Amino acid sequence: MKWYPWLRPSFEQLVGSYQAGRGHHALLLQSLNGMGGEALIYALCRFLMCRQPEGHKSCGHCHSCQLMQAGTHPDYYALSPEKGKSALGIDAVRDVNEKLYEHARLGGQKWSGLAMLPC
């Protein structure tokens, strides 16, 4: 996933609030399409799920980081429209909604990312 330099201040501010114990249970991040919003969400989720974060970065070698890199972390849900469609299906939203009410599979937190959709 491409990282853009203008994401760094927002990323460091969000990570800093979680490190200081002031992180919120839910975030709503908005960006223009193609400006890196998905990368910011993914990086924040990787950091928050990491078992051994190093400063403002995820370690990249713990079990949670390896699962995120492989795209198979059981507590991370990425919502995006199906191929060829421009809108999210209600079934996908319901499926993720049900999973968010279950206990975290790795004992930590659960996160869901919603792809940037045009209005």
Beta strands, then each sheet from edge to edge (+ up, - down):
strand 1: 76-79
strand 2: 111-114
sheet 1: 1+ 2+
end
